[in-house]
Every structure is written in C-alpha cells, then in structure tokens.
Amino acid sequence: MHFPAIDPVFLRLGPLQFRWYGLMYVIGFLASYFLIRNEARRRKLSMDNEAVADFIFCLALGVVLGGRLGYVLFYDLGSYLSNPLRIFAIWQGGMSFHGGLLGVAVAGLWYARRFQLPYLQLADLVALATPVGLGLGRIGNFINGELFGRPTTVPWGMIFPDGGPLPRHPSQLYEALLEGVVLFFLVRFLARRFQAPGTAIAAFLGGYGLFRFIVELFRQPDSQLGLYWGFFSMGQLLSLPLFLAGGILLVWLNWKKKPQDVTV
C-alpha cells in the first residue's frame, strides 16, 4: 500500500499555514476540557468552568515545556548541546511523551497546591482525558508521514514518502488505537470499577507503558539512537518503568477492596 496523499496543511491563508497536527492538539485540549469538567462535577470537586480552563492551560504548558525538554534530554542531547538555540525551534519537531508526562505532573502539583485540591484526584482527571489527545496526536503523526514503523511484509504495510522503498508498519495507527481508543476505555472502566483515588492515573500509567512497549516492537527506532543491546528502543526503556509503577500502584491502592458495580 502506498501512503495516502494527505496534505499536512488543511488551510492556507496567505503566508499562514494551518496543519492537521496542530489542529489535533487543539481538538485534544478542547476535548480534555469537557471531559475534565464533567468528571470534576461527578466527583464533586470544587472546580468551576474557569478553574477547569485554568487547569487545562497549566497542563498545556507542562506538555509543551516538558515534552520539548524531554526530547532534548532523552533523544538528542548531543546535537542540542552543540547548538543550544535549536532547543527553542519547536516548529522543527521533537517532542517526547515521557517528558510531557513529567511536565504535566509538575504543573498538576503546582495547581493542586495553589488551589488546595487533592493531587491524586486531579491526576485521575488528567488520566481519564489524556488518551483522547494521544490518539489524535498519533493520527497527526500519520498525516505528517512521520514516526513510521519498521519494514514489514504484512498486507497493510505502507510505503511512506520518507521511509524508503520498503513497506513499513503504520505504527502511528497502532498507537492511535492502543494508546487512544483502547486506553481510554480501559482507564474509564477501571476508574469506575475500583474507585480509590489514584486508580485512574495508575491504570493510565500501566496501560500506556504496556501499549507503548508493544508498539515500539513495530516502530522504527530513532536513527540517532538505534537499539540498546540490540533490542530495546529508548521508548521501551522509558515505558517499562511506567508499566511497573502503574501496575504496582493500581494493586496497592485497591488491595483487598471490594469492587463497586457502577455504570461505565
């Protein structure tokens, strides 16, 4: 299969270009606003619409700053040390989910302390909404023809414009399905089934760590890093601790607690 001819720019207004990838971010944050607002009301947290909007703004800063710094530190430190000003050239690409996760954790902690709200409850709100943004972001990666998979012989393998002549796994779509759709319903189900504060974020960390580790088996490793010990990618090394921490936290929070039957 040949990569579908999708223009990454969906709207041009003179010198201005609006890209699908950026639109995915906007839709993701808008969806997060409504999901977090509704869940905060259900949990009876003292957050009105304005407070939720402020919270989303803090999270957005955490995503951008943490994601950029994470990419620099985890994926290409040597290159950026030789030219530090490139760190600010975010329009050239280079964002890390794991760095963004740390940025969101710090932003959430600041917000919780600033407005005297329970941190685990806020983390749960974020966990319930984040898979939507992840899934949309991976679709944006696919439209851009980036972060494609390894060469393959499967019937749905695609020849990407920058991937050479061999068909490759459309790993962006694998991630959109697992880290977006499946993870969304998994976190939501477990958060309703086991209602201890922190359950949703534990399920998110464990589920994301597992799904990302699996998809990395099909995703093309970063050219500047390759594989560690001939097998592990940087994404796997960063995701394995998430899977372990999320699984342990999920069991610890709900140990010997009777599940509650509620509507999902």
Backbone as a ProteinNet text record, in pm:
[ID]
protein_1_A
[PRIMARY]
MHFPAIDPVFLRLGPLQFRWYGLMYVIGFLASYFLIRNEARRRKLSMDNEAVADFIFCLALGVVLGGRLGYVLFYDLGSYLSNPLRIFAIWQGGMSFHGGLLGVAVAGLWYARRFQLPYLQLADLVALATPVGLGLGRIGNFINGELFGRPTTVPWGMIFPDGGPLPRHPSQLYEALLEGVVLFFLVRFLARRFQAPGTAIAAFLGGYGLFRFIVELFRQPDSQLGLYWGFFSMGQLLSLPLFLAGGILLVWLNWKKKPQDVTV
[TERTIARY]
83.9	0	87.5	47.4	117.5	52.8	134.7	85.9	-14.7	-132.8	-233	-182.7	-213.2	-165.3	-249.6	-212.1	-282.7	-194.7	-246.4	-172	-169.4	-51.1	-45.8	-98.7	-113.2	-170.4	-315.9	-409.4	-550.9	-607.1	-534.4	-583.5	-466.9	-470.4	-369.2	-437	-387	-436.3	-315.7	-286.2	-166.3	-41.9	40	161.5	134.3	12.4	-20.6	-60.2	-9.7	-43.5	-95.7	-207.5	-266.7	-259.4	-189.2	-161.4	-254.9	-278.3	-360.6	-302.6	-169.8	-106.8	-138.7	-127.6	-161.3	-309	-394.3	-537.5	-568.7	-494.9	-515.2	-487.6	-385.7	-357.1	-474	-525.1	-635.2	-758.6	-792.9	-909.5	-887.4	-764.8	-733.9	-753	-707.1	-723.1	-869	-942.7	-1085	-1162.3	-1132.4	-1197.9	-1162.5	-1036.8	-993.4	-1068.4	-1094.2	-1169.5	-1305.9	-1379.1	-1514.5	-1510.2	-1414.9	-1404.6	-1367.3	-1270.2	-1227.6	-1336.3	-1404.5	-1513.6	-1623	-1662.4	-1770.6	-1728.7	-1605.2	-1558.7	-1540.5	-1495.8	-1481.6	-1617.9	-1719.8	-1854.9	-1902.6	-1875.8	-1920	-1853.7	-1727.4	-1653.6	-1672.5	-1753.2	-1784.8	-1659.9	-1567.9	-1451.5	-1490.4	-1432.8	-1465.8	-1391.6	-1434.9	-1375.1	-1487.6	-1500.9	-1599	-1537.3	-1610.6	-1561.8	-1431.1	-1421.2	-1299.3	-1180.2	-1203.5	-1095.9	-1048.5	-1141.9	-1104	-1022.8	-1063.6	-989.4	-847.6	-833.3	-700.6	-616.7	-680.6	-611.5	-561.6	-645.1	-605.5	-487.7	-490.4	-379.9	-249.1	-254.5	-134.7	-84.5	-178.3	-139.9	-76	-131	-76.3	68.3	95.6	233.2	323.7	272.7	350.4	381.1	281.7	301.4	409.8	399.1	492	633.3	645.8	778.8	842	764.1	817.2	845.1	755.2	775.3	899.4	923.8	1042.5	1170.8	1173.8	1293.3	1318.7	1210.6	1225.9	1288.9	1247.3	1307	1456	1487.8	1628.6	1712.7	1664.3	1741.8	1745.5	1632.5	1623.1	1667.8	1651.5	1666.1	1779.2	1820.2	1920.2	2002.7	2050.1	2117.9	2243.8	2324.5	2449.7	2429.9	2329.7	2303.1	2262.5	2179.8	2132.9	2240.4	2330.1	2441.1	2534.6	2548.3	2634.3	2569.4	2437.1	2364.7	2244.9	2267.5	2160.7	2039.1	2055.7	1941.8	1837.2	1876.5	1780.1	1673.5	1701.2	1602.3	1472.1	1481.6	1362.3	1291.8	1350.5	1292	1192.6	1083.9	987.7	911.6	912.9	844.2	917	1040.9	1115.8	1086.7	997.8	962.4	1050	1014.2	1092	1021.3	925.6	853.2	854.5	861.4	865.9	745.1	672.8	559.2	605.2	714.6	759.1	802.1	862.7	894.3	768.6	671.3	544.8	471.4	483.4	420.8	480.7	612.2	676.7	634.4	623.7	579.7	438.7	350.3	212.3	207.8	290.9	294.5	334.9	434.5	479.6	372.8	314	209.4	89.5	51.3	-61	-32.7	92.1	130.2	123.7	171.6	163.8	18.7	-65.2	-206.1	-274.6	-246.5	-309.5	-271.8	-145.5	-102.2	-154.6	-158.8	-202.8	-349.1	-433	-577.2	-628.8	-534.7	-571	-668.4	-629.6	-709.2	-631.5	-699.9	-631.2	-557.5	-426.8	-342.6	-382.9	-409.2	-446	-577.1	-669.3	-796	-772.8	-686.7	-654.3	-582.8	-490.8	-420.1	-517.3	-618.8	-720.5	-796.4	-828	-897.6	-814.2	-685.8	-596.9	-588.5	-578.1	-565.5	-687.7	-805.7	-928.6	-941.5	-873.1	-885.3	-768.6	-651.3	-529.5	-533.2	-590.1	-589.1	-650.5	-745.8	-805.2	-698.7	-622.7	-516.3	-407.6	-374.6	-272.2	-314.8	-439.8	-489	-490.1	-537.2	-539.7	-399.2	-306.8	-169.6	-106.1	-134.9	-78.8	-137.9	-265.3	-324.2	-253.7	-220.5	-143.5	-7.4	59.3	187.5	172.1	62.4	38.4	18.1	-61.4	-84.3	46.9	135.5	266	361.6	325.5	414.8	539.8	530.9	647	625.8	734.5	729.6	668.5	704.2	652.9	723.8	675.5	723.5	841	874.2	984	935.9	1028.4	989.1	910.8	813.4	725.5	674.7	622	560.6	410.3	353.2	209.4	132.6	10.6	-64.4	-92.6	-100.6	-131.5	-6.2	109	231.8	224.6	280.7	271.7	410.3	417.2	540.2	527.9	602.3	595.9	691	657	741	885.5	907.7	1044.1	1095.5	1026.9	1064.2	1135.2	1175.7	1243.8	1146.8	1198.7	1112.9	1038.1	1071.1	1010.7	881.2	781.7	659.9	693.3	625.5	651.4	520.7	533.5	417.3	365.7	236.4	179.5	165.6	277.8	280	208.6	196.8	121.5	-23.7	-79.8	-218.5	-231.2	-128.6	-129.3	-137	-56.7	-54	-185.4	-241.5	-369.9	-477	-474	-573.8	-549.8	-425.2	-396.6	-389.3	-309.8	-289.2	-404	-487.1	-601.1	-729.9	-782.7	-914.7	-914.8	-826.3	-826.2	-793.4	-692.7	-652.5	-762.7	-833.9	-943.4	-1047.6	-1091.4	-1195.6	-1140.4	-1014.4	-954.1	-946.3	-896	-883.2	-1021.4	-1115.3	-1250.1	-1315.7	-1300	-1360.7	-1301.6	-1168.4	-1105.8	-1134.2	-1143.4	-1172.9	-1313.6	-1406.2	-1542.1	-1550.5	-1474	-1479.9	-1413.9	-1298.3	-1224.9	-1212.1	-1277.6	-1294.1	-1194.6	-1091.9	-992	-924.1	-905.2	-832.9	-696.6	-663.5	-537.5	-550.6	-667.8	-686.2	-672.9	-733.3	-729.7	-587.1	-510.8	-374.2	-286.3	-310.5	-234.1	-264.7	-393.5	-432.6	-375.3	-375.4	-320	-171.4	-95.2	48.9	80.9	12.4	37.3	-3.3	-121.4	-169.4	-84.9	-51.8	31	168.1	228.3	360.3	359.7	256	245.8	224.4	128.8	97.3	214.2	279.8	393.7	508.2	532.1	638.1	610.6	484.4	448.4	464.4	411.9	415.6	559	646.8	786.5	853.3	796.2	848.6	826.7	731.2	697.6	741.1	774	808.7	957.8	988.9	1128	1202.8	1314.9	1389.4	1443.5	1463.6	1522.6	1661	1686.1	1810.7	1933.9	1922.1	2038.9	2066.7	1973.2	1990	1999.5	1916.8	1913.3	1854.4	1900.2	1851	1958.9	1920.5	2012.3	2019.6	2142.8	2167.1	2101.6	2083.7	2030.2	1881.9	1810.4	1667.6	1582.4	1621.7	1536.9	1553.7	1441.9	1444.6	1439.1	1466.7	1456.7	1312.5	1216.6	1077.5	1042.8	1097.9	1072.6	1138.3	1260	1329.5	1256.9	1194.1	1121.1	981.6	924.9	788.3	781.6	885.7	882.9	864.3	933.4	907.8	764.7	703.4	563.6	471.2	494.6	412.4	424	546.4	567.7	509.4	536.2	486	334.4	274.1	129.3	63.7	120.2	64.3	73.4	189.9	208.5	115.2	104.4	17.3	-129	-169.6	-308	-343.1	-253.9	-278.5	-276.3	-180.3	-165.1	-285.4	-336.8	-450	-577.8	-591.7	-718	-704.5	-595.4	-572.5	-681	-744.7	-848.4	-971.7	-984.4	-1105.8	-1204.8	-1330	-1433	-1470.8	-1466.1	-1506.7	-1651.6	-1677.4	-1812.7	-1873.1	-1991.1	-2058.1	-2127.7	-2076.9	-2136.4	-2144.8	-2221.8	-2237.4	-2115.8	-2061.1	-1945.1	-1994.8
-119.8	0	124.9	220.5	348.1	441.5	524.9	621.6	713.9	734.5	821.8	965.4	1026.8	1163.5	1262.8	1283.3	1377.1	1500.5	1615.3	1739.3	1770.1	1777.9	1807.8	1945.4	2032.8	2166.4	2162.6	2186.9	2180.9	2316.4	2425.3	2558.7	2653.2	2728.1	2829.1	2964.7	3061.2	3198.2	3289	3312.6	3391	3318.3	3385.4	3319.5	3223.7	3225.7	3141.3	3001.8	2903.2	2764.4	2698.3	2631.4	2561.3	2411.6	2341.5	2199.9	2109.8	1992.9	1894.2	1858.7	1849.6	1810.2	1910.4	2039	2141.4	2139	2111.6	2102.8	1988.3	1878.7	1765.7	1806.9	1887.8	1938.5	2021.7	2111.2	2197.9	2115.5	2019.5	1934.6	1854.1	1806	1728.1	1807.6	1931.7	2014.5	2053.5	2077.5	2109	1989.2	1871.7	1751.2	1728.9	1754.9	1737.9	1832.3	1952.6	2049	1992.4	1942.1	1892.2	1763.3	1674.8	1551	1579.3	1668.9	1701.7	1776.9	1868.9	1943.1	1849	1756.7	1664.5	1569.8	1522	1430	1502	1627.2	1705	1725.9	1750.4	1764.5	1633.3	1523.2	1393.2	1360.1	1401.6	1374	1483.7	1583.8	1694	1770	1790	1874.7	2021	2106.7	2249.3	2316.6	2286.7	2344.2	2390.1	2522.2	2572	2573.4	2623.4	2622.4	2699.1	2812.2	2892.4	2818.9	2750.7	2675.2	2561.4	2496.3	2388.5	2444.7	2559.2	2621.8	2657.9	2711.9	2743.5	2617.7	2509.6	2382.7	2330.8	2338.7	2295.4	2378.2	2508.3	2594.9	2552.1	2522.1	2473.9	2342.8	2253.9	2126.1	2146.1	2239.3	2265.2	2313.9	2402.9	2448.1	2331.7	2245.5	2129.6	2037.7	2017.4	1930.9	1986.6	2114.9	2175.5	2184.7	2240.9	2258.2	2123.2	2037.8	1907.6	1820.5	1824.7	1744.1	1783.8	1913.7	1960.6	1926.7	1956.8	1927.6	1776.6	1699.9	1555.1	1502.5	1556	1512.7	1546.4	1666.9	1708.7	1616.8	1588.5	1509.5	1361.4	1306.9	1162.7	1117.4	1203.4	1154.6	1217.4	1339.1	1402.2	1506.6	1474.3	1572.2	1626.7	1539.8	1584.3	1688.8	1667.9	1761.1	1897.9	1899.1	2026.6	2097.1	2021.1	2083.7	2156.3	2102	2167.4	2292.3	2299.9	2417	2443.2	2501.9	2517.2	2595.1	2687.7	2768.4	2682.7	2563.8	2475.9	2425.6	2434.3	2389.2	2465.8	2592.4	2676.8	2662.4	2590.2	2575.6	2459.9	2476	2366.3	2341.7	2440.1	2421.2	2317.8	2283.9	2182.4	2041.8	2029.6	1897.9	1860	1749.5	1699.1	1716.1	1626.1	1627.1	1486	1474.8	1345.3	1329.8	1217.7	1194	1186.2	1115.4	1094.5	1226	1314	1446.2	1526.4	1516.2	1584.6	1534.1	1403.8	1346.5	1406.8	1421.5	1484.1	1630.6	1698.7	1838.2	1852.5	1762	1764.4	1733.7	1639.2	1604.6	1724.9	1798.9	1917.9	2026.8	2049.4	2151.4	2117.3	1989.8	1947.8	1964.7	1935.6	1951.7	2098.1	2186.7	2330.9	2374.4	2328.8	2369.1	2316.4	2192.4	2133	2210.2	2247.7	2321.9	2464.9	2524.1	2663.4	2677.2	2579.6	2592	2490.5	2426.5	2335.8	2225.7	2156.9	2046.9	1916.2	1802.3	1673.6	1633.8	1611.3	1586.2	1459.2	1351.9	1226.9	1240.9	1316.9	1339.7	1415.6	1515.5	1589.6	1499.8	1416.6	1324	1228.2	1184.7	1097.5	1168.2	1294.9	1370.8	1374.2	1398.9	1406.1	1270.2	1163.7	1029.6	989.9	1033	998.9	1072.7	1186.9	1267.4	1249.8	1217.8	1217.2	1123.3	1000.8	913	974.6	1064.6	1130	1210.3	1289.7	1368.7	1281.9	1171.9	1081.6	1021.3	974.3	915.1	1014.8	1136.6	1239.8	1278.4	1285.5	1319.8	1218.3	1088.8	984.5	990.3	1028.2	1047	1162.4	1267.1	1377.4	1332.3	1246	1190	1113.3	1036.9	959.6	1052	1157.2	1250.9	1314.8	1342.2	1401	1300.3	1171.3	1068.6	1048.3	1074.1	1064.4	955.6	917.9	815.2	685.2	650.4	527.9	405.4	288.5	164.9	102.6	-17.3	-92.1	-160.5	-199.7	-271.5	-397.6	-429.2	-542.9	-602.2	-724.2	-789.9	-807.1	-750.5	-765	-692.5	-737.2	-678.1	-529.7	-481.5	-339.4	-252.5	-309.9	-230.2	-114.5	0	120.1	169.7	224.2	288.4	436.9	481.2	621	706.4	833.8	919.7	927.7	930.6	941.8	810.4	700.4	571.1	477.9	526.9	440.1	356.8	262.2	186.3	70.1	32.3	-84.8	-49.6	-138.9	-118.1	-123	-43	-35.1	-43.6	-83.9	-84.4	58.9	80.8	212.4	220.3	225.5	215.9	332.6	445.4	557.6	517.7	439.3	395.4	290.2	206.6	112.1	187.6	293.3	371.6	446.9	500.2	570.5	477.3	350.6	253.9	213.7	174.7	123.4	234.9	338.9	445.2	545.4	541.9	631.2	561	479.7	418.9	316.9	217.3	109.7	164.5	249.5	303.5	390.2	464.5	548.3	463.8	356.7	273.2	189.8	149.5	73.4	157	279.2	367.1	400.4	427.8	462.7	345.4	225.5	107.7	84	85.3	57.5	168	293.1	403.6	393.1	334.4	314.8	187.8	89	-38.7	-31.9	33.8	49.8	199.9	250	393.8	460.7	392.5	456	569.9	686.5	795.7	748.7	783	741.2	622.2	557.6	439.2	472.3	582.6	618	647	722.5	753.6	629.7	539.9	415	329.5	320.6	243.1	305.1	436.9	504.5	476.3	492	469.4	326.1	230.6	91.1	56.3	102.3	70.9	135.4	263.3	330.5	264.3	235.5	173	42.1	-38.8	-167.6	-149.9	-64.8	-47.4	15	112.6	176.6	77.6	-5.5	-105.9	-200.8	-241.8	-334.3	-268.8	-146.4	-80	-50.8	-26.7	1.3	-116.4	-236.2	-352.5	-338.2	-255.2	-235.4	-98.5	-7	129.6	139.5	217.1	237.2	311.4	256.5	325.8	459.9	550.5	680.1	659.9	723.4	698.9	737.3	840.6	886.2	799.3	710.5	625.6	477.4	432.3	290.9	209.9	86.1	-3.1	-27.4	-30.7	-61.3	-212.8	-264.8	-407.6	-486.8	-420.3	-486.7	-515.8	-464.1	-496.5	-378.8	-313.5	-213.8	-76	-11.7	127.3	218.5	346.2	442	449	442.2	443.8	328.7	211.4	96.6	114	164.6	185	286.3	385.8	486.4	438.1	344.6	298.2	184.4	103	-11.1	33.8	138.1	184.1	232.8	291.3	335.2	215.6	110.8	-9.2	-70.3	-81.4	-141.2	-53.2	77.1	169	173.7	180.5	185.8	58.5	-56.9	-183.3	-198.1	-164.9	-174.6	-79.2	44.1	143.7	101	44.3	0.9	-107.1	-204.2	-311.9	-257.5	-172.6	-119.7	-35.7	47.2	133.8	54.6	-59.1	-131.6	-269	-294.2	-424.4	-455.1	-571.1	-621.4	-531.6	-441.9	-359.4	-422.7	-429.8	-492.7	-399.5	-450.6	-367.8	-322.1	-202.9	-148.6	-147.9	-201.2	-207.6	-75.5	-6.2	120.7	126.3	219.4	233.8	300.7	241.1	298.5	400.1
0	0	0	-79.3	-80	21.6	82.4	180.1	112.7	172.9	110.3	99.1	-13.4	-38.9	40.8	166.5	254.4	274.6	237.9	258.9	408.5	469.2	612.9	648.6	550.4	571.4	526.1	618.5	580.7	542.1	573.1	538.8	519.6	409.2	380	365.3	441.7	433.1	411.1	283.6	253.3	302.7	384.5	434.4	550.9	603.4	717.5	672.4	746	718.8	846.9	835.1	948	920.7	1008.4	985.3	1066.3	1010.7	1079.5	1215.8	1224.1	1350.3	1461	1428.5	1526.6	1562.3	1461	1486.8	1583	1572.2	1663.1	1807.6	1828.8	1962.5	2015.2	1929	1969.9	2006	1920.4	1947.1	2074.4	2093.9	2213.1	2340.9	2342.6	2462.5	2484.1	2374.8	2388.7	2444.8	2392.1	2443.1	2589.2	2624.3	2763.7	2856.2	2808.7	2890.6	2929.5	2832.5	2860.9	2943.6	2914.2	2991.4	3136.8	3156.4	3292.8	3366.9	3298.8	3363.7	3411.4	3324.9	3361.6	3473.2	3468.3	3571.8	3705	3701.5	3824.6	3891.1	3810.1	3865.3	3925.5	3855.9	3906.3	4038.9	4054	4177	4281.9	4245.6	4337.8	4383	4290.1	4318.2	4300	4380.2	4375.1	4260.4	4136.3	4016.3	3924.5	3907.6	3812.5	3672.1	3574.3	3436.2	3420.2	3489.3	3480.1	3541.1	3651.6	3715.4	3625.3	3558	3465.8	3349.8	3297.3	3187.8	3231.7	3352.8	3405.3	3421.2	3465.5	3482.3	3347.6	3245	3110.9	3060.8	3089	3046.4	3112.9	3241.9	3312.5	3253.1	3222	3162.7	3025.3	2947.2	2814	2823.9	2919.2	2939.8	2978.3	3065.4	3105.9	2989.7	2901.9	2785.7	2693.9	2661.5	2564.8	2622.2	2742.3	2800.7	2836.3	2902.2	2939.1	2818.9	2720	2600.4	2524	2514.9	2441.5	2517.2	2646.6	2725.2	2732.2	2739	2741.9	2615.1	2501.1	2374.5	2370.3	2413.4	2413.5	2502	2622.7	2718.1	2682.7	2638.9	2618.2	2479.9	2379	2242.7	2161.3	2192.7	2104.1	2178.6	2298	2382.4	2316.6	2256.6	2196.5	2088.8	2004.3	1895.4	1948.8	2053.2	2107.5	2190.1	2249.8	2321.8	2226.4	2105.5	2007.1	1947.4	1957	1906.7	1997.2	2116	2216.6	2168.7	2077	2031.8	1960	1912.8	1846	1942.8	2071	2169.3	2154.3	2115.4	2105.1	1970.4	1876.8	1743.2	1742.3	1818.3	1831.4	1701.4	1608.9	1482.1	1395.2	1431.8	1358.2	1409.4	1508.3	1561.4	1678.6	1741.2	1853.5	1986.3	2013.6	2140.7	2196.7	2326.9	2393.8	2485	2470.5	2559.8	2704.1	2728.3	2866.4	2931.3	2852.8	2904.4	2930.1	2838.5	2858.8	2982.2	3009	3128	3254.9	3257	3373	3385.3	3271.9	3274.9	3328.2	3287.7	3336.1	3485.3	3530.7	3673.2	3757.7	3710.9	3784.1	3780.7	3663	3650.7	3738.3	3741.3	3824.7	3972.3	4012.4	4152.6	4193.9	4106.6	4136.9	4150.9	4058.2	4061.1	4187.1	4223.4	4341.8	4468.4	4479.8	4598.2	4596.5	4478.4	4467	4506.1	4467.9	4492.6	4593.8	4666.3	4775.4	4729.4	4621.9	4569.2	4582.9	4597.3	4613.4	4485.8	4499.2	4381.7	4308	4381	4315.2	4237.4	4291.6	4221.9	4091	4096.2	3974.1	3873.6	3923.2	3834.8	3767	3840.3	3782.1	3670.2	3690.9	3586.7	3458.4	3474.4	3358.9	3289.4	3368.5	3312.7	3231	3274.5	3204.1	3070.9	3056.7	2935.4	2838.8	2889.9	2808	2688.2	2698.4	2581.1	2456	2472.8	2355.7	2281.9	2356.3	2294.6	2234.4	2301.5	2248.6	2115.5	2110.3	1986.4	1872.2	1898.7	1795.4	1751.2	1847.6	1813.7	1721.5	1745.6	1659.2	1519.2	1509.2	1377.1	1305.5	1381.5	1324.2	1276.1	1351.8	1308.1	1177.2	1166.9	1045.2	925.7	942	832.4	788.6	885.2	852.5	790.1	794.5	740.1	822.6	954	1041.6	1146.7	1212.9	1317.3	1265.4	1143.1	1082.6	1140.9	1100.8	1159.6	1084.9	1127.5	1066.7	938.1	851.1	728.9	761.3	675.8	701.7	570.9	579.8	464.5	483.7	591.1	614.6	504.1	472	360	376.3	501.4	522.2	538.5	509.1	514.2	414.7	452.1	369.8	329.3	209	162.6	193.8	295.5	337.9	254.4	229.9	145.9	193.3	325.2	377.5	434.9	404.2	461.7	367.7	249.6	156.2	74.3	-4.4	-96.7	-32.3	90.6	153	226.1	221.5	301.9	450.6	527.6	670.8	749.7	876.6	964.4	982	968.1	1003.7	1156	1223.6	1370	1436.7	1365.9	1423.5	1447.1	1354.7	1369.7	1478.8	1494.5	1605.7	1738.4	1746.7	1870.7	1891.4	1782.2	1794.1	1848.4	1805.6	1850.8	1995.8	2028.9	2162.6	2266.4	2238.8	2336.4	2338.4	2233.4	2227.6	2266.2	2174.5	2193.2	2307.7	2299.2	2399.5	2537.7	2546.6	2676.1	2737.4	2654.4	2704.5	2777.7	2713.4	2774.3	2890.8	2882.7	2992.2	3118.7	3107.3	3223.3	3279.3	3191	3236.1	3309.1	3255.4	3318.4	3457.1	3467.7	3596.9	3698.6	3651.5	3743.4	3800.2	3723.2	3772.6	3858.8	3820.6	3891.3	4028.1	4034.1	4160.5	4185.1	4285.3	4299.2	4394.2	4435.6	4521.4	4445.6	4507.8	4440.6	4391.8	4270.5	4211.4	4119.6	4117.7	4033.4	3885.3	3841.9	3700	3653	3731.6	3688.6	3692.9	3788.8	3793.8	3671.3	3635.5	3517.6	3390.4	3384.9	3267.3	3252.4	3359.7	3353.7	3313.6	3380	3348.3	3206.9	3164.4	3031	2922.6	2942	2841.5	2832.6	2947.5	2946.6	2870.9	2892.4	2823.9	2673.9	2636.3	2494.7	2418.1	2478.7	2410.8	2395.4	2497	2488.3	2372.4	2356.1	2248.6	2111.8	2097.5	1967.1	1924.5	2020.9	1987.3	1916	1929.3	1857.1	1707.3	1668	1526.9	1474.8	1564.5	1525.7	1492.7	1391.4	1352.7	1463.1	1512.4	1618.9	1570.7	1662.8	1627.4	1569	1454.2	1381.2	1461	1543.8	1619.8	1741.7	1775.9	1894	1860.2	1768	1735.4	1849.6	1865.5	1969.6	2073.5	2198.4	2307	2325.9	2333.2	2346.6	2233.1	2119.8	2003.2	2007.1	2106.8	2117.9	2165	2274.5	2338.5	2275.2	2243.5	2198.4	2320.8	2299.6	2410.1	2460.6	2368.6	2410	2502.3	2477.1	2564	2699.8	2700.7	2827.9	2915.9	2853.5	2929.5	2968.9	2891.6	2916.5	3017.2	3023.8	3116.9	3261.8	3310.5	3448.3	3468.4	3365.5	3377.7	3397.7	3319.7	3331.4	3470.9	3520.2	3652.5	3762.5	3755.5	3859.2	3858.2	3739.1	3730.9	3781.8	3746.8	3793.8	3944.4	4000.2	4145.7	4219.3	4168.4	4232.5	4225.1	4111.9	4096.1	4197.5	4214.6	4310.9	4453.4	4482.6	4619.5	4660.5	4569.2	4602.7	4628.6	4561.6	4567.4	4631.9	4702	4763.7	4866.8	4849.6	4940.3	4946	4846.4	4841.5	4744.8	4786.8	4705.3	4591.1	4464.5	4351.4	4365.3	4318.7	4324.8	4185.8	4175.5	4046.8	4017.6	3918	3880.6	3728.1	3679	3534.8	3474.8	3368.4	3299.7	3198
[MASK]
++++++++++++++++++++++++++++++++++++++++++++++++++++++++++++++++++++++++++++++++++++++++++++++++++++++++++++++++++++++++++++++++++++++++++++++++++++++++++++++++++++++++++++++++++++++++++++++++++++++++++++++++++++++++++++++++++++++++++++++++++++++++++++++++++++++++

